[in-house]
Amino acid sequence: MGHGIDDRPSRARLDPATAKSVAATLQALATPSRLLILANLQEGPMTVGDLVAAVGMEQPAVSHQLRLLRTMGLVESERRGRHVIYTLFDNHLSELIDQAIFHAEHLGAAPRTRGDDEPA
């Protein structure tokens, strides 16, 4: 059973347009490579080279994911000389990542299977 459900502040209703936007953000977080990149950007601005070293991916793959994240409005970029510096768009995304990590840790990071506590 979850906890803290009754302590939540009241929430606005979710309309179809907002649901589509929220789903796109959650979809970005559902990809391990993007999640690793975003989690590293929580620490502060980074270049592609910094991210390559931090996440252990090849440079073209990191650049591709950053391009997608920038298009989705989740990261921003700024050219400084020969380098492009990436940052999270805002703190909301950082809070969402933190909550997802806390939730996974709360569940023991073990995937739940049908039958754990739900009917088939």
Residue, then its C-alpha position, 0 to 999 in steps of 0.5 A: m500500500g502506498h503512503g502519503i496519498d491523503d496528505r497531498p494538496s488538491r490537484a487541478r484536473l488534467d485536461p487532454a492537451t495537458a495529458k499529452s504534454v505530461a505523457a511526452t515528458l514522462q516518455a522522455l524520462a522512460t528512456p534510460s539514456r535520456l534519464l541518465i543525461l538529465a540526472n547528470l544535468q541536475e548537477g549543473p551545466m555540462t558539455v557533450g564531452d562531459l556527458v559522454a564521460a559521465v554516462g558512458m555513451e558514445q558522443p553521437a548517441v549523447s548528441h542525438q539524445l540531447r537534440l531530442l531533449r532540446t526539441m522537447g523543451l527539457v534542456e537548453s543549450e548555449r554556445r560558449g566559444r567552441h563548446v555547447i553547454y547544456t542545462l535543464f530547462d527548469n527545476h520542475l524537471s529536476e524535482l520530477i527526476d528526484q521523485a521518480i528515483f525516490h519512488a523506485e527506491h521506495l519500491g526497492a527498485a524491483p519491478r512489480t509483477r502481476g499477482d503481487d497485490e493486484p488481480a489478474 
